[in-house]
Amino acid sequence: MPADQPQWILDARRAVGDRIRVRRLHQNMTQESLAHATGLDRSTVQRMEAAPK
């Protein structure tokens, strides 16, 4: 991802990743089980949750 992203984009990505993580944990799901349920690769879920800080 380009390092010159506007701050609002980084903030939005972080917020989405946080919401995914909170919801996943609330449902007692692992990244692996979420990936399986959504048809995504686990590394994709991991990247979404680990948005730049």
C-alpha positions as CSV (number, residue, x, y, z in Angstrom):
1,M,0.0,0.0,0.0
2,P,1.3,3.5,-0.8
3,A,2.8,5.3,2.1
4,D,1.3,8.6,0.9
5,Q,-2.3,7.7,1.8
6,P,-4.3,10.6,3.3
7,Q,-4.8,10.2,7.1
8,W,-8.6,9.8,6.7
9,I,-8.1,6.7,4.6
10,L,-5.7,5.2,7.2
11,D,-8.2,6.1,10.0
12,A,-11.1,4.5,8.0
13,R,-9.1,1.3,7.4
14,R,-8.2,1.1,11.1
15,A,-11.8,1.6,12.1
16,V,-13.0,-1.2,9.8
17,G,-10.3,-3.6,11.0
18,D,-11.2,-2.8,14.6
19,R,-14.9,-3.5,13.9
20,I,-14.1,-6.8,12.2
21,R,-11.9,-7.9,15.1
22,V,-14.4,-6.9,17.8
23,R,-17.3,-8.6,16.1
24,R,-15.2,-11.8,15.4
25,L,-14.2,-12.0,19.0
26,H,-17.7,-11.3,20.2
27,Q,-18.8,-14.3,18.1
28,N,-15.9,-16.4,19.6
29,M,-14.5,-16.9,16.1
30,T,-10.8,-17.4,15.2
31,Q,-9.4,-15.6,12.1
32,E,-9.3,-19.1,10.5
33,S,-13.0,-19.7,11.2
34,L,-14.0,-16.3,9.9
35,A,-11.9,-16.8,6.8
36,H,-13.6,-20.1,6.2
37,A,-17.1,-18.7,6.8
38,T,-16.5,-15.8,4.4
39,G,-14.5,-17.6,1.7
40,L,-11.4,-15.5,2.3
41,D,-7.9,-16.5,3.1
42,R,-6.8,-16.2,6.7
43,S,-4.0,-13.9,5.7
44,T,-6.6,-11.5,4.2
45,V,-8.6,-11.4,7.5
46,Q,-5.3,-10.8,9.3
47,R,-4.3,-7.9,7.0
48,M,-7.8,-6.3,7.4
49,E,-7.6,-6.5,11.2
50,A,-4.0,-5.2,11.3
51,A,-4.6,-2.0,9.5
52,P,-1.8,0.6,9.9
53,K,-1.7,2.2,13.3
